[in-house]
Amino acid sequence: MEQERVIRLVLRQIKDIQSQADKILSDKADEDIQNFTRYSIELKNFIADRIDDEKINSFLKEIQDVEYTPRFITRRWTFWENIAKSNALEEINTVKGKYAHLELLIKELM
């Protein structure tokens, strides 16, 4: 019963991170990108600590960490900052898809 409760909690958190990804992909706010990165790392650790399944733990390693650190913007940096942000948004979209796949893997445990 405890495992089922954990699975339900994890599934809710996966839905939440997917919603955050959708919001970021539409709003593109720097702070949201950084929060998403932290939340994704914490969520992967939470799942690895609580769900003892080889396939899921192996798949968690495939979910990349989004790398994005906004810099103080000057005219010179604007171009590079836009590229970095664009790359981060692409990574978030990829990570969102991986969480969708992870959701299916976890549902198989129920």
N, C-alpha and C positions, 0 to 999 in steps of 0.2 A: 504493500500500500504506500509506503514511504517513497519508493521509486516512482510510482505513478504521480504522486504529488510533485516531485521534483521535475518530472517530465512536463507536466502541465505548466509549472512555473517557467521552465526553460522555453517552452513553446510561446508563452506570452511575451517573454523577453525577446525572442526572435522576431515576433510580429512587431514589437516596439522598435527594434533596430531597423527593420525594413521600412517602417513608417518614417523614422528619422532620415533614412537614406532618401526616400521620396521627397521629403521636405527640403533637404539640402540640395538635391538635384534641381529643384524648382527655385529655391531662394538664393543659393550659392553664398551663404554667409560664412565668413572665415571662422568665427567662433563656433558655429555649428559643426564645421568640418573637424575642428580640433576635438570637440566634445564627442563626435561620432567615433573618432580614432580611439579615444580613451575608453569609451563604452564598449567598443568592439573587443578590445584587448581584455577588459574585465569580463565580458561575457564569455569569451573563449576559455579563460581561466576557470570561471565558474562552472561551465559545462564539463571541462576536463576533470575538475575536482569531484563532480557529483554523478557523472554518468560513466560507468565502467563498461565501455563497449569499444572494442578494438577498431571497428570500422569508423565509428564516430570520432574517436580520438585521432585516428589517422587523418580523417577529413578535416578536422580542426586545424591541422598543420598546413593545409592547403589555403586556408583563408588568410590572405596577406594583410599586413598592417598598412593602413593608409599613411603615407608620408606627406605631411604638409605643415610647414611652419611659416605663417605670414611674416613678412618683413616690413620695416618702415618703408613706406612707398615714397619714392622720388620719381621724377620723370624717367630717369635712367633705368630704374628697377621695374617700372610698370610693365614693360613688355615681358620680362622674365617672370614676374609675379603672376601675370596672366597665364603663362605657360605652366607654371607650377600648380596653379589652382585648377586649370583644365585637366592636368594629369591626375590630380587628387580626385576630381569629380569622376573621371573615368574609372579610377580604382574603386571609388565608393559604389559605382554602378556594378562593377564586377563582384565586389564583396556582397552586395545586396543579393545578387544571383546565387552566390555560394551559400548564403544563409537560407535561401529558399530551398536549395538542395538539402542542406543540413536539417531543415524542418521535416522534410520527407523521411530522411534517415531516422530521425528521432521518433517520428510517428510510428515507424515500423516496430518500435520497442513496446508499444502499447498493446 
